[in-house]
Amino acid sequence: MSSEVAVLLYPGCIFFEVALAVETLAPKLLVSYYTPNGRPHQSSNGAVLHVGGSYEHLAGSTKTTAVLVPGGDPKSILLPENLARAALVSCANRGALVAGICAGNLVIASAGLLRGRRGTHNYTLEHASLEMVETVALYWEGMTFLRANIVKDGSVITAQPWAYRQYSAAVAQHLGVFSEAEARDHESYPDRRSYGAD
């Protein structure tokens, strides 16, 4: 396995949002975890994840084909400055897919990778307080907001937190793990297999 999918972890992130994508990709691709300082990460479900390195190591990686950015509370890496910026920009400049979900979109936007692109996020009055919307407004400057579950614009994916199946499918299709038909089946699995109400 020469290429790698990197998962950008940080204190307060919600691993569940990228867990299905990791499970989907891991049989075919190397998945590595990165933290701000390269130390192990205790995830939101209590599991301790061993990491491949720090954000600085990720910035220097030449084998990364995708970076997954979960949501949660990203203040730990955004304030006072985005600690993940150099890694995200470096990977994006080398052509890697950058895929955020929930607050992961905010981390990507803070790195400047959504300027001039279409994207989605849940920092709107439909889902967040006025104070929160105003606090993060500058991050979205230059992005065209779409009220959508998921938006793919070139090598950047942004997804709403409830769209984790669509997110997983889109990432897997982009990386060649799924065909278009397999991605559709992956997304629709609960609808196809659930028991209907009697």
NORVEN-V647073 format. One record per residue. RES is the residue in three letters. PHI is phi in whole degrees, -180 to 180 (none if undefined). Layout:
{{RES | PHI} {RES | PHI}}
This chain:
{{MET | none} {SER | -93} {SER | -99} {GLU | -136} {VAL | -101} {ALA | -98} {VAL | -111} {LEU | -86} {LEU | -103} {TYR | -157} {PRO | -56} {GLY | 93} {CYS | -79} {ILE | -108} {PHE | -63} {PHE | -51} {GLU | -65} {VAL | -112} {ALA | -60} {LEU | -66} {ALA | -62} {VAL | -62} {GLU | -60} {THR | -71} {LEU | -85} {ALA | -57} {PRO | -66} {LYS | -113} {LEU | -131} {LEU | -71} {VAL | -113} {SER | -124} {TYR | -109} {TYR | -131} {THR | -124} {PRO | -54} {ASN | -111} {GLY | 81} {ARG | -89} {PRO | -54} {HIS | -118} {GLN | -90} {SER | -78} {SER | -64} {ASN | -97} {GLY | 94} {ALA | -70} {VAL | -98} {LEU | -104} {HIS | -81} {VAL | -114} {GLY | -85} {GLY | 159} {SER | -93} {TYR | -59} {GLU | -65} {HIS | -63} {LEU | -62} {ALA | -59} {GLY | -93} {SER | -72} {THR | -108} {LYS | -107} {THR | -77} {THR | -103} {ALA | -159} {VAL | -126} {LEU | -99} {VAL | -123} {PRO | -75} {GLY | -89} {GLY | 128} {ASP | -115} {PRO | -85} {LYS | -56} {SER | -61} {ILE | -113} {LEU | -100} {LEU | -116} {PRO | -79} {GLU | -144} {ASN | -76} {LEU | -69} {ALA | -93} {ARG | -54} {ALA | -60} {ALA | -66} {LEU | -65} {VAL | -65} {SER | -62} {CYS | -64} {ALA | -63} {ASN | -65} {ARG | -90} {GLY | 94} {ALA | -71} {LEU | -69} {VAL | -119} {ALA | -127} {GLY | -110} {ILE | -139} {CYS | 56} {ALA | -69} {GLY | -60} {ASN | -64} {LEU | -66} {VAL | -63} {ILE | -67} {ALA | -62} {SER | -63} {ALA | -83} {GLY | 83} {LEU | -86} {LEU | -104} {ARG | -64} {GLY | 80} {ARG | -119} {ARG | -92} {GLY | -164} {THR | -133} {HIS | -166} {ASN | -108} {TYR | -97} {THR | -120} {LEU | -63} {GLU | -67} {HIS | -128} {ALA | -137} {SER | -72} {LEU | -58} {GLU | -60} {MET | -66} {VAL | -58} {GLU | -68} {THR | -63} {VAL | -102} {ALA | -55} {LEU | -65} {TYR | -65} {TRP | -91} {GLU | -58} {GLY | 89} {MET | -99} {THR | -91} {PHE | -78} {LEU | -118} {ARG | -80} {ALA | -143} {ASN | -70} {ILE | -153} {VAL | -133} {LYS | -114} {ASP | -128} {GLY | 64} {SER | -101} {VAL | -127} {ILE | -119} {THR | -124} {ALA | -141} {GLN | -77} {PRO | -62} {TRP | -79} {ALA | -99} {TYR | -66} {ARG | -70} {GLN | -63} {TYR | -60} {SER | -58} {ALA | -64} {ALA | -65} {VAL | -65} {ALA | -63} {GLN | -68} {HIS | -59} {LEU | -89} {GLY | 80} {VAL | -78} {PHE | -117} {SER | -79} {GLU | -61} {ALA | -67} {GLU | -65} {ALA | -63} {ARG | -63} {ASP | -63} {HIS | -62} {GLU | -63} {SER | -91} {TYR | -50} {PRO | -61} {ASP | -67} {ARG | -77} {ARG | -108} {SER | -72} {TYR | -75} {GLY | -76} {ALA | -71} {ASP | -96}}
